[in-house]
Amino acid sequence: MVRRSAAGGADRGASPVELAVVMPLILVLLFASVQVAVWFVARSTALNAAQSAVNAQRVHQAPADAGTERAIRFLRASGDWLVGWDRPAPTCQTTATEVTCTVRGRSLSVIPLVSFPVRQTAHGTVERWTTS
């Protein structure tokens, strides 16, 4: 018994010191993993808004701003995962055969003073009458 307590006495307090050294690394990894997850949700939100805009804009004889308005409605309803999307607003470009809509913004930031940009684009074909 005496030998065991004497041998353990030299390492007294080692665990709290090790924890104090490792804890900042654990916290950095935790915040980084949460930030990556938030960035992926923001990207998904932007992509869904762009796809929704393309679906609205590709309809036969759709108004010129139908896609942009649909994306804005989607982003307002989706919460604050994507911030700054209104500067610049979502854009849609339509040609005779294709529609391309782009949504830009930033993801929420868990890490202060750091910005994570998000840009997603969706493409689709315009519905039109053809002769075949």
Secondary structure by P-SEA (a helix, b strand, c coil): caaaaaaaccccaaaaaaaaaaaaaaaaaaaaaaaaaaaaaaaaaaaaaaaaaaaaaaccccccaaaaaaaaaaaaaacccccccccccbbbbbcccbbbbbbbbbcccccccbbbbbbbbbbbbbbbbbcc
